[in-house]
């Protein structure tokens, strides 16, 4: 697809969200996350997986990040998130 993000753009997105000085999702008042290893493109330009580390975490976090989702795909994702939040509110135990 011509509008897929390339490796440089994906790196920019990760910096904006997690690893940059002004990362949107960095822990408040603390250093940003650190990327552990590389970024795996599961679906080229659309879905990436990576691992984040931070001194405040007991364990590293594996993250799946969907890129450029909109339209029907975006609506499906929002539906999935709502269902996961409902399960969380019901106290459904997590798989370990």
Backbone as JSON Lines, residues from 0, in Angstrom:
{"i":0,"aa":"X","n":[0.84,-1.18,0.0],"ca":[0.0,0.0,0.0],"c":[0.88,1.23,0.0]}
{"i":1,"aa":"X","n":[0.58,2.21,-0.8],"ca":[1.45,3.36,-0.93],"c":[1.54,4.23,0.32]}
{"i":2,"aa":"X","n":[0.52,4.22,1.19],"ca":[0.56,5.08,2.37],"c":[1.08,4.36,3.61]}
{"i":3,"aa":"X","n":[1.64,3.15,3.45],"ca":[2.23,2.45,4.58],"c":[3.41,3.24,5.12]}
{"i":4,"aa":"X","n":[3.66,3.12,6.41],"ca":[4.8,3.79,7.02],"c":[6.05,2.95,6.81]}
{"i":5,"aa":"X","n":[7.16,3.61,6.52],"ca":[8.43,2.93,6.4],"c":[9.12,2.86,7.75]}
{"i":6,"aa":"X","n":[10.29,2.2,7.83],"ca":[11.0,2.06,9.1],"c":[11.33,3.4,9.79]}
{"i":7,"aa":"X","n":[11.69,4.4,9.02],"ca":[12.02,5.7,9.62],"c":[10.8,6.35,10.25]}
{"i":8,"aa":"X","n":[9.66,6.26,9.54],"ca":[8.43,6.85,10.08],"c":[7.96,6.09,11.32]}
{"i":9,"aa":"X","n":[8.14,4.77,11.32],"ca":[7.76,3.98,12.5],"c":[8.61,4.38,13.69]}
{"i":10,"aa":"X","n":[9.9,4.57,13.47],"ca":[10.79,5.03,14.54],"c":[10.33,6.38,15.08]}
{"i":11,"aa":"X","n":[9.94,7.28,14.18],"ca":[9.43,8.59,14.6],"c":[8.18,8.46,15.46]}
{"i":12,"aa":"X","n":[7.27,7.57,15.07],"ca":[6.05,7.36,15.84],"c":[6.37,6.83,17.24]}
{"i":13,"aa":"X","n":[7.29,5.87,17.32],"ca":[7.67,5.32,18.63],"c":[8.28,6.38,19.52]}
{"i":14,"aa":"X","n":[9.1,7.25,18.94],"ca":[9.69,8.34,19.72],"c":[8.61,9.3,20.22]}
{"i":15,"aa":"X","n":[7.66,9.63,19.35],"ca":[6.59,10.55,19.76],"c":[5.73,9.95,20.86]}
{"i":16,"aa":"X","n":[5.51,8.65,20.8],"ca":[4.6,8.02,21.76],"c":[5.28,7.52,23.03]}
{"i":17,"aa":"X","n":[6.47,6.93,22.91],"ca":[7.05,6.21,24.05],"c":[8.49,6.58,24.42]}
{"i":18,"aa":"X","n":[9.37,6.78,23.46],"ca":[10.8,6.82,23.77],"c":[11.46,8.18,23.64]}
{"i":19,"aa":"X","n":[10.78,9.17,23.11],"ca":[11.37,10.5,22.93],"c":[11.3,11.33,24.2]}
{"i":20,"aa":"X","n":[12.02,12.44,24.19],"ca":[12.05,13.35,25.35],"c":[10.66,13.84,25.74]}
{"i":21,"aa":"X","n":[9.79,14.04,24.76],"ca":[8.43,14.52,25.03],"c":[7.39,13.46,24.66]}
{"i":22,"aa":"X","n":[7.7,12.23,24.96],"ca":[6.82,11.11,24.61],"c":[5.46,11.26,25.28]}
{"i":23,"aa":"X","n":[4.41,11.09,24.5],"ca":[3.04,11.25,24.99],"c":[2.71,10.24,26.09]}
{"i":24,"aa":"X","n":[3.19,8.99,25.94],"ca":[2.84,7.94,26.89],"c":[3.99,7.55,27.81]}
{"i":25,"aa":"X","n":[4.94,8.44,28.01],"ca":[6.0,8.19,28.98],"c":[5.42,8.35,30.38]}
{"i":26,"aa":"X","n":[5.98,7.66,31.36],"ca":[5.5,7.84,32.73],"c":[5.62,9.3,33.14]}
{"i":27,"aa":"X","n":[4.57,9.83,33.74],"ca":[4.53,11.25,34.1],"c":[5.66,11.63,35.06]}
{"i":28,"aa":"X","n":[6.4,12.66,34.68],"ca":[7.47,13.17,35.52],"c":[8.72,12.3,35.55]}
{"i":29,"aa":"X","n":[8.8,11.31,34.69],"ca":[9.95,10.4,34.67],"c":[10.55,10.33,33.28]}
{"i":30,"aa":"X","n":[11.66,9.64,33.17],"ca":[12.31,9.43,31.87],"c":[11.39,8.61,30.97]}
{"i":31,"aa":"X","n":[11.53,8.75,29.66],"ca":[10.71,7.94,28.76],"c":[11.12,6.47,28.79]}
{"i":32,"aa":"X","n":[10.33,5.65,28.14],"ca":[10.65,4.24,28.0],"c":[11.89,4.07,27.12]}
{"i":33,"aa":"X","n":[12.51,2.9,27.23],"ca":[13.63,2.53,26.38],"c":[13.22,1.35,25.53]}
{"i":34,"aa":"X","n":[13.53,1.43,24.25],"ca":[13.23,0.35,23.33],"c":[14.26,-0.76,23.53]}
{"i":35,"aa":"X","n":[13.79,-1.98,23.75],"ca":[14.67,-3.13,23.94],"c":[14.67,-3.93,22.64]}
{"i":36,"aa":"X","n":[15.81,-4.04,22.0],"ca":[15.87,-4.77,20.73],"c":[15.29,-3.96,19.6]}
{"i":37,"aa":"X","n":[14.85,-4.66,18.58],"ca":[14.33,-4.0,17.39],"c":[12.82,-4.01,17.35]}
{"i":38,"aa":"X","n":[12.32,-3.51,16.23],"ca":[10.88,-3.45,15.99],"c":[10.54,-4.5,14.94]}
{"i":39,"aa":"X","n":[9.58,-5.35,15.25],"ca":[9.15,-6.39,14.31],"c":[7.9,-5.89,13.59]}
{"i":40,"aa":"X","n":[7.96,-5.86,12.27],"ca":[6.78,-5.49,11.49],"c":[5.97,-6.76,11.23]}
{"i":41,"aa":"X","n":[4.87,-6.9,11.92],"ca":[4.01,-8.08,11.77],"c":[3.23,-7.96,10.47]}
{"i":42,"aa":"X","n":[2.65,-6.79,10.24],"ca":[2.0,-6.46,8.97],"c":[2.67,-5.18,8.49]}
{"i":43,"aa":"X","n":[3.37,-5.28,7.4],"ca":[4.21,-4.18,6.93],"c":[3.45,-2.85,6.9]}
{"i":44,"aa":"X","n":[3.99,-1.88,7.66],"ca":[3.42,-0.55,7.71],"c":[2.12,-0.41,8.48]}
{"i":45,"aa":"X","n":[1.63,-1.51,9.07],"ca":[0.34,-1.47,9.75],"c":[0.37,-1.96,11.2]}
{"i":46,"aa":"X","n":[1.14,-3.01,11.47],"ca":[1.18,-3.58,12.81],"c":[2.62,-3.9,13.16]}
{"i":47,"aa":"X","n":[3.09,-3.32,14.27],"ca":[4.45,-3.58,14.72],"c":[4.43,-4.08,16.16]}
{"i":48,"aa":"X","n":[5.46,-4.85,16.52],"ca":[5.63,-5.32,17.9],"c":[7.03,-4.94,18.35]}
{"i":49,"aa":"X","n":[7.12,-4.6,19.63],"ca":[8.41,-4.22,20.2],"c":[8.32,-4.35,21.71]}
{"i":50,"aa":"X","n":[9.47,-4.23,22.36],"ca":[9.53,-4.37,23.82],"c":[10.03,-3.05,24.41]}
{"i":51,"aa":"X","n":[9.35,-2.59,25.45],"ca":[9.74,-1.37,26.15],"c":[10.21,-1.7,27.56]}
{"i":52,"aa":"X","n":[11.2,-0.95,28.0],"ca":[11.73,-1.11,29.35],"c":[11.69,0.24,30.06]}
{"i":53,"aa":"X","n":[11.59,0.19,31.38],"ca":[11.63,1.4,32.2],"c":[12.03,1.0,33.6]}
{"i":54,"aa":"X","n":[12.85,1.82,34.28],"ca":[13.26,1.47,35.64],"c":[12.1,1.28,36.6]}
{"i":55,"aa":"X","n":[10.97,1.93,36.34],"ca":[9.81,1.81,37.23],"c":[8.99,0.55,37.02]}
{"i":56,"aa":"X","n":[9.34,-0.25,36.03],"ca":[8.61,-1.48,35.74],"c":[9.31,-2.68,36.34]}
{"i":57,"aa":"X","n":[8.55,-3.63,36.84],"ca":[9.14,-4.87,37.33],"c":[9.64,-5.72,36.18]}
{"i":58,"aa":"X","n":[8.9,-5.69,35.06],"ca":[9.27,-6.46,33.87],"c":[9.12,-5.59,32.63]}
{"i":59,"aa":"X","n":[9.82,-5.95,31.58],"ca":[9.65,-5.27,30.3],"c":[8.24,-5.51,29.79]}
{"i":60,"aa":"X","n":[7.78,-4.62,28.93],"ca":[6.44,-4.73,28.36],"c":[6.53,-4.97,26.85]}
{"i":61,"aa":"X","n":[5.85,-6.02,26.39],"ca":[5.76,-6.26,24.95],"c":[4.54,-5.49,24.44]}
{"i":62,"aa":"X","n":[4.75,-4.71,23.4],"ca":[3.7,-3.83,22.89],"c":[3.41,-4.17,21.43]}
{"i":63,"aa":"X","n":[2.14,-4.23,21.08],"ca":[1.7,-4.33,19.69],"c":[1.06,-2.99,19.36]}
{"i":64,"aa":"X","n":[1.5,-2.37,18.29],"ca":[1.02,-1.04,17.92],"c":[0.45,-1.09,16.51]}
{"i":65,"aa":"X","n":[-0.82,-0.75,16.39],"ca":[-1.46,-0.66,15.09],"c":[-1.24,0.74,14.55]}
{"i":66,"aa":"X","n":[-0.85,0.84,13.29],"ca":[-0.57,2.11,12.66],"c":[-1.61,2.42,11.6]}
{"i":67,"aa":"X","n":[-2.0,3.66,11.53],"ca":[-2.9,4.16,10.49],"c":[-4.17,3.33,10.34]}
{"i":68,"aa":"X","n":[-4.85,3.08,11.45],"ca":[-6.12,2.37,11.34],"c":[-7.25,3.4,11.39]}
{"i":69,"aa":"X","n":[-8.14,3.27,10.46],"ca":[-9.3,4.16,10.41],"c":[-10.43,3.42,9.71]}
{"i":70,"aa":"X","n":[-11.53,4.08,9.53],"ca":[-12.67,3.45,8.87],"c":[-13.17,2.24,9.64]}
{"i":71,"aa":"X","n":[-13.52,1.19,8.92],"ca":[-14.07,-0.02,9.53],"c":[-13.07,-0.67,10.47]}
{"i":72,"aa":"X","n":[-11.8,-0.68,10.09],"ca":[-10.78,-1.31,10.94],"c":[-10.69,-0.56,12.27]}
{"i":73,"aa":"X","n":[-10.73,0.76,12.22],"ca":[-10.69,1.55,13.44],"c":[-11.89,1.27,14.33]}
{"i":74,"aa":"X","n":[-13.06,1.13,13.72],"ca":[-14.27,0.82,14.48],"c":[-14.18,-0.55,15.14]}
{"i":75,"aa":"X","n":[-13.62,-1.55,14.42],"ca":[-13.44,-2.88,15.0],"c":[-12.49,-2.83,16.19]}
{"i":76,"aa":"X","n":[-11.41,-2.06,16.04],"ca":[-10.45,-1.95,17.13],"c":[-11.1,-1.29,18.36]}
{"i":77,"aa":"X","n":[-11.86,-0.23,18.15],"ca":[-12.54,0.43,19.27],"c":[-13.51,-0.53,19.96]}
{"i":78,"aa":"X","n":[-14.2,-1.34,19.19],"ca":[-15.12,-2.35,19.74],"c":[-14.34,-3.35,20.6]}
{"i":79,"aa":"X","n":[-13.19,-3.8,20.11],"ca":[-12.35,-4.74,20.86],"c":[-11.89,-4.14,22.18]}
{"i":80,"aa":"X","n":[-11.46,-2.89,22.14],"ca":[-10.99,-2.22,23.36],"c":[-12.13,-2.1,24.36]}
{"i":81,"aa":"X","n":[-13.31,-1.72,23.9],"ca":[-14.46,-1.62,24.81],"c":[-14.75,-2.97,25.47]}
{"i":82,"aa":"X","n":[-14.68,-4.05,24.7],"ca":[-14.91,-5.38,25.28],"c":[-13.85,-5.73,26.32]}
{"i":83,"aa":"X","n":[-12.61,-5.42,26.02],"ca":[-11.54,-5.7,26.99],"c":[-11.73,-4.9,28.27]}
{"i":84,"aa":"X","n":[-12.16,-3.65,28.15],"ca":[-12.41,-2.83,29.33],"c":[-13.58,-3.39,30.15]}
{"i":85,"aa":"X","n":[-14.6,-3.88,29.48],"ca":[-15.73,-4.5,30.19],"c":[-15.26,-5.72,30.98]}
{"i":86,"aa":"X","n":[-14.46,-6.55,30.35],"ca":[-13.93,-7.74,31.04],"c":[-13.12,-7.34,32.26]}
{"i":87,"aa":"X","n":[-12.35,-6.3,32.1],"ca":[-11.53,-5.82,33.22],"c":[-12.42,-5.37,34.38]}
{"i":88,"aa":"X","n":[-13.5,-4.63,34.06],"ca":[-14.4,-4.15,35.1],"c":[-15.11,-5.3,35.81]}
{"i":89,"aa":"X","n":[-15.34,-6.39,35.07],"ca":[-15.99,-7.55,35.67],"c":[-15.04,-8.38,36.53]}
{"i":90,"aa":"X","n":[-13.76,-8.04,36.47],"ca":[-12.78,-8.75,37.28],"c":[-12.39,-10.1,36.72]}
{"i":91,"aa":"X","n":[-12.53,-10.26,35.42],"ca":[-12.14,-11.52,34.79],"c":[-10.64,-11.71,35.0]}
{"i":92,"aa":"X","n":[-10.22,-12.84,35.55],"ca":[-8.78,-13.04,35.81],"c":[-7.98,-13.08,34.53]}
{"i":93,"aa":"X","n":[-6.76,-12.59,34.64],"ca":[-5.84,-12.6,33.51],"c":[-5.18,-13.95,33.38]}
{"i":94,"aa":"X","n":[-4.83,-14.29,32.16],"ca":[-4.03,-15.51,31.92],"c":[-2.62,-15.24,32.41]}
{"i":95,"aa":"X","n":[-2.02,-16.21,33.02],"ca":[-0.65,-16.02,33.53],"c":[0.28,-17.0,32.87]}
